[in-house]
């Protein structure tokens, strides 16, 4: 789980649209514990 969050944070910096797609997948699957809240709130 920590790795997934870390990966998402890195992805946010490198490929915003891919980060967005992954975040949408997590939301659709109710995997809230894996979200990158820091960047999502931004």
C-alpha positions as CSV (number, residue, x, y, z in Angstrom):
1,X,0.0,0.0,0.0
2,X,2.7,2.5,0.9
3,X,4.5,1.7,-2.4
4,X,1.4,2.3,-4.3
5,X,0.9,5.7,-2.7
6,X,4.5,6.6,-3.2
7,X,4.2,5.5,-6.8
8,X,1.2,7.7,-7.3
9,X,3.0,10.7,-5.8
10,X,5.8,10.2,-8.3
11,X,3.4,9.6,-11.1
12,X,1.7,12.9,-10.3
13,X,5.0,14.7,-11.0
14,X,5.9,12.7,-14.1
15,X,2.6,12.1,-15.9
16,X,-0.4,13.9,-14.6
17,X,-3.0,12.3,-16.9
18,X,-1.9,8.8,-16.0
19,X,-2.0,9.7,-12.3
20,X,-5.6,11.0,-12.9
21,X,-6.6,7.8,-14.6
22,X,-5.2,5.7,-11.8
23,X,-6.9,7.9,-9.2
24,X,-10.2,7.5,-11.0
25,X,-9.8,3.7,-11.0
26,X,-9.1,3.8,-7.2
27,X,-12.1,5.9,-6.6
28,X,-14.4,3.7,-8.7
29,X,-13.2,0.7,-6.9
30,X,-13.6,2.3,-3.4
31,X,-9.9,1.9,-2.7
32,X,-9.7,5.1,-0.7
33,X,-6.8,3.9,1.4
34,X,-4.6,3.9,-1.7
35,X,-5.3,7.4,-2.8
36,X,-2.7,10.1,-3.1
37,X,-4.7,12.6,-0.9
38,X,-2.0,15.3,-0.8
39,X,-2.0,15.8,-4.6
40,X,-5.7,15.0,-5.0
41,X,-6.6,18.0,-2.7
42,X,-4.2,20.2,-4.5
